[in-house]
């Protein structure tokens, strides 16, 4: 990388992938949705506030947490995400999704300052939680999949399209695939001058 470029921070990198407009959800509604998907969350009481607390994002990395985020604290090989709860709270986290060990760590470090959703398998609950917060449902707008690499792109796109046709065809939704135009391919193959 040329020295004139400064690397993006974790938060700047994360912001590229976040939706610009998020309706969000409350912690209470998130708990209900996680319950409906079989995750059986235990919600640490912090008064009546936990049901009203608005979540407008989600992050696993404490450096990527923004104001109003759900901090997803998973257990790792060397540390538990909950070990970084103070950083997450300082960055604006308003609730935590974690396991029993993480809930204990949160209570030790910050007490009962924010709602904690405790589930058995945080990694399995993280996707459905983010889907609720960001409003992604089966009826959400079109999905875009990009396939890059040196070998296997065509095969991968055919597999993906077949899978999506099978899944979405039952609901009357259409799928499609596109390849670069011939002019783009011709420019890529032409020798450089």
Rosetta blueprint (number, residue, H / E / L):
1 X L
2 X L
3 X L
4 X L
5 X L
6 X L
7 X L
8 X L
9 X L
10 X H
11 X H
12 X H
13 X H
14 X H
15 X H
16 X H
17 X H
18 X L
19 X L
20 X L
21 X L
22 X L
23 X L
24 X L
25 X E
26 X E
27 X H
28 X H
29 X H
30 X H
31 X H
32 X H
33 X H
34 X H
35 X H
36 X H
37 X L
38 X L
39 X L
40 X L
41 X L
42 X E
43 X E
44 X L
45 X L
46 X L
47 X L
48 X L
49 X H
50 X H
51 X H
52 X H
53 X L
54 X E
55 X E
56 X L
57 X E
58 X E
59 X E
60 X L
61 X L
62 X L
63 X L
64 X L
65 X L
66 X L
67 X L
68 X L
69 X E
70 X E
71 X E
72 X E
73 X E
74 X L
75 X E
76 X L
77 X L
78 X L
79 X L
80 X E
81 X H
82 X H
83 X H
84 X H
85 X H
86 X H
87 X H
88 X H
89 X H
90 X H
91 X H
92 X L
93 X L
94 X L
95 X E
96 X E
97 X E
98 X E
99 X L
100 X H
101 X H
102 X H
103 X H
104 X H
105 X H
106 X H
107 X H
108 X H
109 X H
110 X H
111 X L
112 X L
113 X L
114 X L
115 X E
116 X E
117 X E
118 X E
119 X L
120 X L
121 X L
122 X H
123 X H
124 X H
125 X H
126 X H
127 X H
128 X H
129 X H
130 X H
131 X H
132 X H
133 X H
134 X H
135 X L
136 X L
137 X L
138 X L
139 X L
140 X L
141 X L
142 X L
143 X L
144 X L
145 X L
146 X L
147 X L
148 X L
149 X L
150 X L
151 X L
152 X L
153 X H
154 X H
155 X H
156 X H
157 X H
158 X H
159 X H
160 X H
161 X H
162 X H
163 X H
164 X H
165 X H
166 X H
167 X H
168 X H
169 X H
170 X L
171 X L
172 X L
173 X L
174 X L
175 X L
176 X L
177 X L
178 X L
179 X L
180 X L
181 X L
182 X H
183 X H
184 X H
185 X H
186 X H
187 X H
188 X H
189 X H
190 X L
191 X L
192 X L
193 X L
